[in-house]
Structure formats: structure tokens, C-alpha cells
Amino acid sequence: MNIIAAVDKNWAIGKNNELLVRIPMDQKFFRETTTGKVVVMGRKTLESFPNGIPLKNRTNIVLTHNPAYQVKDAIVVHSMEELHRELEKYDTNDVYVIGGQKIYEQLLDECDVAHITKIDYAYDADAYFPNLDEKPEWKITADSEEQTYFDLEFYFYKYERVQK
């Protein structure tokens, strides 16, 4: 499985159920990387999308503990066991975990590739991604030149798990 996120200097990903910043090049990378694939997210991540509508041209799987929760055009699962049964239907290379913090933490150990956009700025935040730089089992295998969006500098990194 893959995991994809945009993080700041402190590996923060959001505040008040919103992204820290919207960078068009990062959003384009996310869209191009996940289109036609399976995206796994928590309920709060889905609800942070415009009008709470699932992402177009992807299989959206939403994990929530609320047994009554339903959403049009998405598969809703209510436990990790149910999620794993659903994921068996897909090629693991086509599955992307897209957040939020709790989902990232629960599924990171099952992922082999992480696409991380690192923003060279520290935001006020309340949600974080696990710091892969502190995990010896993860190594950077590809990176981009410095990118800029107005006065923000950011980089695209690909991390791969080197040991399980």
C-alpha cells in the first residue's frame, strides 16, 4: 500500500480538520497520483472535502466507527477488519492512504511507499503525520528540486520501507 500526505517542518498535516495550506502543484501531484486508484480515509477527512463529496475517478473507502454513517459514491467500513476485507479486492499497489492523522497512524505499518510533500514552514497545527525521518525502516528513495509557491518552499519526497 501507499500513503500520501503534505507535511510541514514538524510533520504537521492540518488544523481544525483543514489542510494547513493548499499548494496547486501538490494538489496536482495528489490528483495525478491517486486518479483511477483506491483512496482510504477517515470520516473527518471525507467531511473536509468540498461539500463532503468523495473524490472523483477513484474508489473511495471511508473508515468510521459510526454504524449508521453512509455516503453516496463511497464504500463505508466500520472496523480495521472490515477495511482489510475490502482491501483484499484491490491490488495493494493501487491503494493510497490519504488521512487523517488516526488513519495514517493505523495504516503506516502496512504501507511500503510514502509520497510526502514537505513544506519548509512550521504551521500552527493539531494533526500530524508520523515522522518518517525518525523511523529507520523508512528511507528517502527519490526527491525533487526545490519548488516554490509564492514565498513557500517545498519538496516532493518518495520514502520506501527498507525493512519490515
C-alpha positions as CSV (number, residue, x, y, z in Angstrom):
1,M,0.0,0.0,0.0
2,N,0.9,3.6,-0.5
3,I,0.5,6.6,1.8
4,I,0.4,10.2,0.6
5,A,0.5,13.5,2.6
6,A,1.7,17.1,2.6
7,V,3.5,17.9,5.9
8,D,5.2,21.0,7.3
9,K,8.6,21.1,9.0
10,N,7.2,19.4,12.1
11,W,5.3,16.8,10.1
12,A,2.0,18.6,10.8
13,I,-0.8,17.9,8.3
14,G,-3.8,20.0,9.5
15,K,-5.7,22.2,11.9
16,N,-9.4,22.2,12.7
17,N,-10.0,19.5,10.1
18,E,-8.5,21.6,7.3
19,L,-5.2,21.3,5.3
20,L,-2.5,23.7,6.5
21,V,-2.1,25.2,3.1
22,R,-3.3,24.4,-0.5
23,I,-0.4,24.3,-3.0
24,P,-1.6,23.9,-6.6
25,M,1.4,21.8,-7.6
26,D,0.9,19.5,-4.6
27,Q,-2.8,19.1,-5.3
28,K,-2.0,18.3,-9.0
29,F,0.5,15.7,-7.8
30,F,-2.1,14.2,-5.5
31,R,-4.7,14.2,-8.2
32,E,-2.4,12.6,-10.8
33,T,-1.1,10.0,-8.4
34,T,-4.5,8.9,-7.0
35,T,-6.8,9.1,-10.0
36,G,-8.0,5.7,-11.0
37,K,-6.8,4.3,-7.7
38,V,-8.3,3.4,-4.3
39,V,-8.2,6.0,-1.6
40,V,-8.6,5.1,2.1
41,M,-9.6,7.9,4.5
42,G,-11.3,8.6,7.8
43,R,-14.7,10.2,8.1
44,K,-13.3,13.6,9.1
45,T,-11.0,13.6,6.0
46,L,-14.0,13.0,3.8
47,E,-16.0,15.7,5.5
48,S,-13.2,18.2,4.9
49,F,-13.6,17.8,1.1
50,P,-15.8,20.4,-0.7
51,N,-19.4,19.5,0.3
52,G,-18.1,16.3,1.9
53,I,-18.2,14.6,-1.6
54,P,-15.9,11.7,-2.3
55,L,-13.1,12.2,-4.8
56,K,-13.9,11.8,-8.4
57,N,-12.5,9.0,-10.6
58,R,-11.3,7.0,-7.5
59,T,-12.7,4.2,-5.3
60,N,-13.3,6.0,-2.0
61,I,-13.2,3.9,1.1
62,V,-14.1,5.6,4.4
63,L,-13.4,4.2,7.8
64,T,-15.7,5.3,10.6
65,H,-16.9,3.8,13.9
66,N,-20.4,5.2,13.3
67,P,-22.5,2.2,12.1
68,A,-25.2,4.5,10.6
69,Y,-22.8,6.5,8.6
70,Q,-23.4,6.4,4.8
71,V,-22.1,8.4,1.9
72,K,-23.1,8.3,-1.7
73,D,-20.3,7.1,-4.1
74,A,-18.1,5.7,-1.3
75,I,-17.6,2.4,0.4
76,V,-18.0,2.8,4.2
77,V,-16.3,0.3,6.6
78,H,-16.6,0.3,10.4
79,S,-13.5,-1.5,11.6
80,M,-9.9,-2.3,10.6
81,E,-11.1,-5.9,10.0
82,E,-13.8,-4.8,7.6
83,L,-11.3,-2.4,5.9
84,H,-8.8,-5.3,5.4
85,R,-11.5,-7.5,3.9
86,E,-12.5,-4.7,1.5
87,L,-8.9,-4.0,0.5
88,E,-8.3,-7.7,-0.4
89,K,-10.4,-6.9,-3.6
90,Y,-7.7,-4.5,-4.9
91,D,-4.0,-4.6,-6.0
92,T,-2.2,-3.2,-2.9
93,N,-0.1,-1.0,-5.3
94,D,-3.3,0.8,-6.2
95,V,-4.2,1.7,-2.7
96,Y,-3.4,5.1,-1.2
97,V,-4.0,6.1,2.4
98,I,-4.9,9.8,2.4
99,G,-5.6,10.6,6.0
100,G,-6.2,11.9,8.6
101,Q,-3.8,11.5,11.5
102,K,-5.5,8.5,13.1
103,I,-5.8,6.6,9.8
104,Y,-2.2,7.4,8.9
105,E,-1.1,6.1,12.3
106,Q,-3.2,2.9,12.0
107,L,-2.1,2.0,8.5
108,L,1.5,3.3,8.2
109,D,3.0,-0.1,9.2
110,E,1.1,-1.8,6.3
111,C,2.4,0.6,3.7
112,D,5.6,0.2,1.6
113,V,5.7,3.6,-0.2
114,A,5.1,7.1,1.2
115,H,4.7,10.1,-1.1
116,I,5.4,13.1,1.1
117,T,5.3,16.8,0.1
118,K,7.5,18.6,2.7
119,I,6.7,22.3,3.2
120,D,9.6,24.3,4.6
121,Y,7.5,26.2,7.1
122,A,6.1,25.5,10.6
123,Y,2.4,26.0,10.9
124,D,0.1,26.1,14.0
125,A,-1.5,22.6,13.8
126,D,-3.4,20.0,15.7
127,A,-2.9,16.9,13.4
128,Y,0.3,15.2,12.5
129,F,1.8,12.6,10.2
130,P,4.3,10.1,11.8
131,N,7.9,11.5,11.3
132,L,9.4,9.1,8.8
133,D,12.8,10.7,9.2
134,E,12.9,9.2,12.7
135,K,12.0,5.7,11.6
136,P,15.0,3.6,10.5
137,E,12.7,1.3,8.4
138,W,11.9,4.2,6.1
139,K,14.4,5.7,3.6
140,I,14.1,8.5,1.0
141,T,14.5,6.9,-2.4
142,A,13.6,10.0,-4.6
143,D,13.3,13.7,-4.1
144,S,12.6,16.8,-6.2
145,E,14.4,20.0,-6.7
146,E,13.2,22.8,-4.5
147,Q,9.7,24.0,-5.6
148,T,8.2,27.4,-4.7
149,Y,4.6,28.7,-4.3
150,F,4.7,32.4,-3.6
151,D,7.2,32.6,-0.7
152,L,6.8,28.9,0.4
153,E,9.5,26.4,-0.5
154,F,8.6,22.7,-0.7
155,Y,9.9,19.4,-2.0
156,F,8.4,16.1,-3.2
157,Y,9.8,13.0,-1.5
158,K,9.3,9.4,-2.0
159,Y,10.0,7.2,1.0
160,E,10.2,3.4,0.8
161,R,10.2,0.9,3.6
162,V,13.6,-0.9,3.7
163,Q,12.7,-3.5,6.3
164,K,9.5,-4.8,7.9
